[in-house]
């Protein structure tokens, strides 16, 4: 344990939202923090670019203010005056059934009337509280969990498209315990998803899950975090190895092909799984490193941003967007109605759409070139939303390793991380392969890492 009588030199390896949040909070503890980022910009997958009157989000498109902690973070980082809540018109969600978008029901009465689910599926849902819970230590796939509690139809037309939208994944290959811990907890604590959800509705008394962003998109978050750091983020600086140096650590750095070294008292690693797996710890036993993390699946996803004249789209676009169930055989995962969600995403008289392609479901489609993607998206949006004409703008953002998949057996990866931290005191590991994949998860992970540093340095 290190004394905090003098500021410590802390390296934060990884300049995504988790790393930047951790750096900001560790700096507040009185330490000198250096953020080392391998890429050309900080923020990781969170970013946006302004293209005249258009705004393209590169990764996440919105943030859920589902806890007091997220609201406090936005206030604390100085972005509260710039917060944009989603427009009332964006409350509706669409799922594709029978080849056309159908609005999700938003009330018990609408649920009873909706054509999305059969009478048998609706009855099965109402009987859900009477299903037996699984053993607490079971590592069940999400698909098995949903079939057991809600039935096949809800798996196909509710959970499958939802998982495609969140994880770009497949419910058959995701662990309910690790990928959706709240669902697992509802069953374990209340014996029922429906009863548990009713009992735990907004238990914190905080904000009621409002969706928001900022005028220049979610990229304002990493920019605001960087502005609060005393030292600039070192870009294009890859950390390749960590060796002990007295009570601290010596890092091997690759800065655009030039190798160097730097010493720090503590090291926070906030990296994607493959980057963590590539880190070398030459002095540790081979099984104490993080190479195992390279086995975590990460499907490729392509985000296609298109803009259209309003008169070229027949659908009212009166919602958040639409999701495509796998059983429908579509070639997209879903589409966000970006200009309905927030103002400033499209010029007057135009609409902006963001369509996602690939994922675990159809990885081969993420490998298509831009021309083939343009044709695919035009055809899919044409049949689903009545989009015609030539797009006013077309942009592609590719994520070859987009989202870590928390499959059954994910505990072995968490065990490897804990084993590394035990073998390397003063090294702390976090990120979306450990702490959850959502943007709120990434922010919370930064606070968790800073708290771990604080505990380590307490006298």
C-alpha positions in Angstrom: 0.0 0.0 0.0 1.3 3.4 -1.0 1.1 6.6 1.1 -0.8 9.5 -0.3 1.4 12.1 1.5 2.7 13.1 -1.9 1.0 13.0 -5.3 1.5 9.7 -7.2 2.3 9.3 -10.9 -0.6 7.4 -12.3 -0.8 6.1 -15.9 -4.2 5.5 -17.4 -3.8 3.2 -20.4 -6.7 3.8 -22.7 -8.4 7.1 -23.5 -12.0 5.9 -24.0 -14.8 7.2 -21.7 -13.8 4.7 -19.0 -10.2 5.8 -19.0 -11.0 9.5 -19.2 -13.5 9.3 -16.4 -11.0 7.3 -14.2 -8.2 9.9 -15.0 -10.5 12.8 -14.0 -11.5 11.2 -10.8 -7.9 10.1 -9.9 -6.7 13.6 -10.6 -9.3 14.8 -8.1 -7.6 12.6 -5.5 -4.5 14.8 -5.9 -2.4 12.6 -8.1 -0.6 13.4 -11.4 -2.3 11.5 -14.2 -1.1 10.7 -17.7 -3.5 9.2 -20.2 -2.0 7.1 -22.9 -4.2 6.4 -26.0 -3.1 4.3 -28.9 -5.5 5.9 -31.4 -5.6 9.2 -33.1 -8.3 10.6 -30.9 -9.7 10.0 -27.4 -13.2 8.8 -26.7 -13.0 5.2 -28.0 -16.3 4.4 -29.8 -17.9 7.5 -28.5 -17.7 10.4 -31.0 -19.6 12.4 -33.5 -18.8 14.5 -36.6 -20.6 17.5 -37.9 -21.1 17.5 -41.6 -22.6 20.9 -42.3 -26.2 20.7 -41.0 -25.9 16.9 -40.5 -24.6 15.3 -37.3 -23.3 11.7 -37.5 -22.8 9.7 -34.3 -19.9 7.3 -34.7 -20.9 5.0 -31.9 -23.7 5.3 -29.3 -26.4 7.7 -30.2 -28.0 8.5 -26.8 -27.5 8.1 -23.1 -30.0 6.9 -20.6 -30.4 9.1 -17.5 -31.5 6.0 -15.5 -29.7 6.7 -12.2 -28.8 9.7 -10.0 -25.1 8.9 -10.7 -25.4 9.6 -14.4 -27.3 12.8 -13.8 -24.6 13.9 -11.3 -21.9 13.0 -13.8 -23.3 15.2 -16.4 -23.7 18.1 -14.0 -20.2 17.5 -12.6 -18.5 17.4 -16.0 -20.2 20.7 -16.9 -22.5 19.5 -19.6 -25.9 20.0 -17.8 -26.7 23.2 -19.7 -26.2 21.4 -23.0 -28.3 18.4 -22.2 -30.9 17.6 -24.9 -33.7 15.3 -23.9 -35.2 13.1 -26.6 -38.2 14.6 -28.4 -41.7 13.4 -27.2 -42.2 12.0 -30.8 -39.3 9.6 -30.1 -41.1 7.6 -27.4 -42.5 5.0 -29.8 -40.5 2.0 -30.8 -41.1 -0.3 -33.8 -40.5 -3.9 -34.4 -40.7 -5.6 -37.7 -43.3 -8.3 -38.0 -44.7 -9.7 -41.3 -42.3 -7.4 -43.2 -43.6 -4.2 -41.8 -42.9 -2.0 -38.8 -45.4 -2.5 -35.9 -45.4 -0.1 -32.9 -44.5 -1.7 -29.5 -47.4 -1.4 -27.1 -46.9 1.2 -24.4 -49.8 0.4 -22.1 -51.6 -2.8 -20.8 -54.5 -2.0 -23.1 -52.3 -1.6 -26.1 -50.5 -4.8 -25.3 -53.8 -6.7 -25.3 -54.6 -5.2 -28.7 -51.2 -5.4 -30.4 -50.7 -7.7 -33.4 -47.1 -8.1 -32.5 -47.9 -11.1 -30.3 -50.4 -13.9 -30.5 -53.1 -14.5 -27.9 -51.1 -17.6 -26.7 -48.0 -15.5 -26.2 -49.9 -12.9 -24.3 -51.4 -15.6 -22.0 -47.9 -17.1 -21.5 -46.6 -13.7 -20.4 -49.4 -13.3 -17.8 -48.5 -16.7 -16.4 -44.8 -15.8 -16.1 -45.0 -15.1 -12.3 -45.9 -18.8 -11.8 -42.7 -20.1 -13.4 -40.1 -21.7 -11.2 -36.8 -19.8 -10.8 -33.5 -21.4 -12.0 -30.7 -22.3 -9.5 -28.8 -19.1 -8.5 -25.5 -20.4 -9.8 -26.8 -21.5 -13.2 -25.1 -19.9 -16.2 -28.0 -20.0 -18.6 -28.1 -18.6 -22.1 -30.5 -15.6 -22.5 -32.4 -17.6 -25.0 -33.0 -20.6 -22.7 -34.0 -18.1 -19.9 -36.6 -16.4 -22.1 -38.0 -19.6 -23.5 -38.4 -20.9 -20.0 -40.0 -17.8 -18.6 -41.8 -16.1 -21.5 -41.9 -18.6 -24.4 -40.6 -18.8 -27.9 -42.6 -16.0 -29.4 -41.3 -13.4 -27.0 -37.8 -14.6 -27.6 -38.2 -14.2 -31.4 -40.2 -10.9 -31.5 -39.0 -9.1 -28.4 -35.7 -10.3 -26.9 -34.0 -11.3 -30.2 -34.3 -7.8 -31.8 -33.6 -6.1 -28.5 -30.3 -8.0 -28.1 -29.5 -7.2 -31.8 -29.9 -3.5 -30.9 -27.9 -3.6 -27.7 -25.2 -6.2 -28.2 -25.4 -6.8 -32.0 -25.6 -10.3 -30.6 -27.5 -13.6 -30.5 -29.6 -14.6 -27.4 -28.5 -18.2 -27.9 -24.8 -17.1 -27.3 -25.2 -14.6 -24.4 -25.3 -15.4 -20.7 -28.3 -14.0 -18.9 -26.3 -13.9 -15.7 -23.4 -11.8 -17.1 -24.9 -10.0 -20.2 -28.2 -9.1 -18.5 -27.6 -9.3 -14.7 -30.7 -7.3 -13.9 -32.9 -9.9 -15.5 -31.1 -12.6 -13.6 -31.5 -10.6 -10.4 -35.2 -10.1 -10.9 -35.8 -13.8 -11.1 -33.5 -14.7 -8.2 -34.8 -12.0 -5.9 -38.5 -11.9 -6.8 -39.1 -15.2 -8.6 -40.7 -13.3 -11.5 -39.7 -10.7 -14.0 -43.0 -9.0 -14.0 -43.4 -8.8 -10.3 -39.8 -7.9 -9.8 -40.0 -5.1 -12.3 -43.1 -3.6 -10.6 -41.4 -3.8 -7.2 -38.1 -2.3 -8.3 -39.5 0.4 -10.5 -37.3 3.5 -10.1 -36.2 2.3 -6.5 -33.6 5.1 -6.3 -36.1 7.9 -6.5 -33.8 9.4 -9.2 -34.5 10.3 -12.8 -37.0 8.1 -14.5 -34.9 6.8 -17.4 -35.0 9.8 -19.8 -32.9 9.6 -22.9 -30.7 12.5 -23.8 -27.7 13.7 -25.8 -26.0 17.0 -26.6 -26.2 19.5 -29.5 -22.9 18.1 -31.0 -23.7 14.5 -30.0 -22.2 12.3 -27.4 -18.7 13.2 -28.5 -19.1 16.2 -26.1 -18.5 13.8 -23.2 -14.9 12.8 -24.0 -14.2 16.4 -25.0 -15.5 17.7 -21.6 -13.5 15.1 -19.7 -10.3 15.9 -21.6 -10.8 19.6 -20.8 -10.7 18.8 -17.1 -7.4 17.0 -17.2 -4.3 19.0 -16.3 -2.1 17.1 -18.8 -3.1 16.5 -22.4 -3.9 12.9 -23.5 -0.9 11.4 -25.3 -2.3 10.1 -28.6 -0.9 7.5 -30.8 0.9 6.1 -27.8 0.5 2.3 -27.4 1.6 0.6 -24.2 3.1 -2.8 -25.0 4.5 -4.1 -21.8 4.5 -3.5 -18.0 7.5 -4.4 -15.8 8.0 -3.7 -12.1 10.2 -0.7 -11.2 10.7 -0.6 -7.5 7.3 0.0 -5.9 5.9 1.1 -9.2 5.8 0.1 -12.9 7.9 0.7 -16.0 5.8 0.9 -19.2 7.2 0.2 -22.6 5.7 2.7 -25.1 5.3 2.6 -28.9 4.8 6.2 -30.1 4.4 5.9 -33.9 7.1 3.3 -34.2 9.5 4.9 -31.7 10.0 2.8 -28.6 10.4 4.4 -25.2 9.8 3.8 -21.5 8.1 5.7 -18.7 7.7 5.0 -15.0 4.6 5.3 -12.9 3.6 4.5 -9.3 0.2 3.0 -10.4 -1.3 1.9 -13.7 -5.0 1.8 -14.7 -5.7 -0.3 -17.7 -9.0 0.8 -19.4 -8.7 -1.0 -22.7 -10.8 -3.3 -25.0 -10.3 -7.0 -24.5 -8.0 -7.6 -27.4 -5.7 -4.7 -26.3 -5.7 -6.1 -22.7 -4.8 -9.5 -24.1 -1.8 -8.0 -26.0 -0.3 -6.4 -22.9 2.9 -8.2 -21.9 3.8 -8.8 -18.2 7.3 -10.4 -18.7 7.9 -10.9 -15.0 4.6 -12.6 -14.2 3.8 -16.3 -14.7 2.2 -17.0 -18.1 -1.1 -17.8 -16.6 -1.2 -14.5 -14.7 -1.5 -12.4 -17.8 -4.6 -11.4 -19.8 -4.1 -13.4 -23.1 -7.2 -15.4 -22.4 -9.3 -12.2 -23.1 -8.5 -12.5 -26.8 -11.1 -15.3 -26.8 -14.0 -13.0 -26.0 -16.1 -12.7 -29.2 -16.5 -9.3 -30.8 -18.7 -9.2 -33.9 -18.1 -6.6 -36.6 -20.8 -3.9 -36.9 -21.2 -1.2 -39.5 -23.1 2.0 -38.8 -24.6 3.6 -42.0 -25.7 7.2 -41.7 -28.0 8.4 -44.4 -29.9 11.6 -45.0 -33.0 12.0 -47.1 -35.5 14.7 -48.2 -38.6 14.4 -46.0 -40.8 13.9 -49.0 -38.8 10.9 -50.0 -39.8 9.0 -46.9 -43.4 7.8 -46.5 -43.1 6.5 -42.9 -43.9 9.2 -40.3 -40.7 8.3 -38.4 -42.6 9.0 -35.2 -40.4 7.1 -32.8 -37.0 6.1 -31.6 -36.4 3.7 -34.5 -37.1 0.1 -35.5 -35.5 -3.3 -34.7 -35.4 -6.3 -36.9 -36.1 -9.8 -35.4 -33.9 -12.5 -36.8 -36.8 -14.6 -37.8 -37.9 -11.9 -40.2 -34.9 -12.5 -42.4 -34.0 -8.9 -42.9 -30.5 -7.7 -43.7 -30.2 -5.0 -41.0 -30.2 -5.1 -37.2 -32.2 -1.9 -36.9 -32.5 1.7 -37.8 -32.5 4.8 -35.5 -34.7 7.8 -36.5 -31.8 10.1 -35.6 -33.4 13.4 -36.6 -36.6 12.5 -34.7 -34.7 11.8 -31.5 -32.8 15.1 -31.3 -32.8 18.5 -33.1 -29.7 19.5 -35.1 -29.2 16.1 -36.8 -30.4 17.1 -40.2 -31.1 20.3 -42.2 -34.5 21.7 -42.6 -36.8 19.6 -44.7 -34.6 16.5 -44.3 -34.4 13.5 -42.1 -31.4 11.5 -40.8 -31.4 7.7 -40.3 -28.7 5.5 -38.7 -28.8 1.9 -39.8 -26.8 -1.0 -38.3 -25.6 -4.0 -40.3 -23.7 -7.2 -39.4 -23.2 -8.3 -35.8 -23.3 -12.0 -34.7 -26.4 -12.6 -36.8 -24.9 -11.7 -40.2 -21.1 -11.0 -39.9 -20.6 -11.4 -43.6 -22.7 -8.3 -44.3 -20.3 -6.1 -42.2 -17.6 -7.0 -44.7 -19.4 -5.6 -47.7 -17.8 -2.6 -49.4 -19.4 0.8 -49.3 -21.2 0.5 -52.6 -22.8 -2.8 -51.6 -23.8 -1.4 -48.3 -25.4 1.5 -50.0 -27.5 -0.8 -52.1 -28.4 -3.0 -49.1 -29.5 -0.1 -46.9 -31.4 1.6 -49.7 -33.4 -1.6 -50.4 -34.1 -2.4 -46.7 -35.2 1.2 -45.9 -37.2 1.3 -49.0 -39.3 -1.7 -48.1 -39.6 -1.0 -44.4 -39.9 2.8 -44.3 -40.8 3.8 -47.8 -37.5 5.5 -48.4 -37.0 6.5 -52.1 -34.9 8.8 -54.1 -31.1 9.4 -53.8 -29.8 10.0 -50.3 -28.6 13.5 -49.7 -25.7 12.1 -47.6 -24.2 8.7 -47.1 -21.5 7.9 -44.5 -20.2 4.6 -43.2 -18.5 3.9 -39.8 -17.0 0.5 -39.4 -16.3 -1.2 -36.1 -14.4 -4.5 -36.9 -14.5 -5.5 -33.2 -17.6 -3.7 -32.0 -19.0 -5.1 -28.8 -17.8 -7.9 -26.4 -20.2 -10.7 -26.1 -20.8 -11.9 -22.6 -21.3 -15.6 -23.4 -22.0 -18.4 -20.9 -18.6 -19.1 -19.2 -17.7 -15.4 -19.1 -16.7 -15.9 -15.5 -13.3 -17.3 -16.6 -12.4 -14.0 -18.2 -13.3 -12.1 -15.0 -11.2 -14.6 -13.0 -8.2 -13.9 -15.3 -8.6 -10.2 -14.6 -8.8 -10.6 -10.9 -5.8 -13.0 -10.9 -3.7 -10.4 -12.8 -4.6 -7.7 -10.3 -3.6 -9.9 -7.4 -0.3 -10.8 -9.1 0.4 -7.2 -10.0 -0.3 -4.8 -7.1 -0.8 -1.3 -8.3 -2.4 -2.4 -11.6 -6.1 -1.9 -12.0 -8.2 -3.2 -14.9 -11.6 -2.1 -16.2 -13.5 -1.6 -19.4 -16.4 -3.0 -21.4 -15.2 -6.6 -21.2 -15.5 -6.5 -17.4 -17.9 -3.7 -16.3 -20.6 -3.8 -18.9 -21.0 -2.5 -22.5 -23.3 0.5 -22.2 -22.1 4.0 -21.9 -23.4 4.4 -18.3 -21.5 1.2 -17.5 -18.3 2.7 -19.0 -18.8 5.9 -16.9 -19.4 3.8 -13.8 -16.3 1.8 -14.5 -14.2 4.9 -14.5 -15.5 5.8 -11.0 -14.9 2.2 -9.9 -11.3 2.3 -11.0 -10.7 5.6 -9.3 -12.2 4.2 -6.1 -9.9 1.2 -6.3 -6.9 3.6 -6.6 -8.1 5.5 -3.6 -8.5 2.4 -1.5 -5.0 1.2 -2.6 -3.4 4.5 -1.5 -5.2 5.0 1.8 -2.8 5.0 4.7 
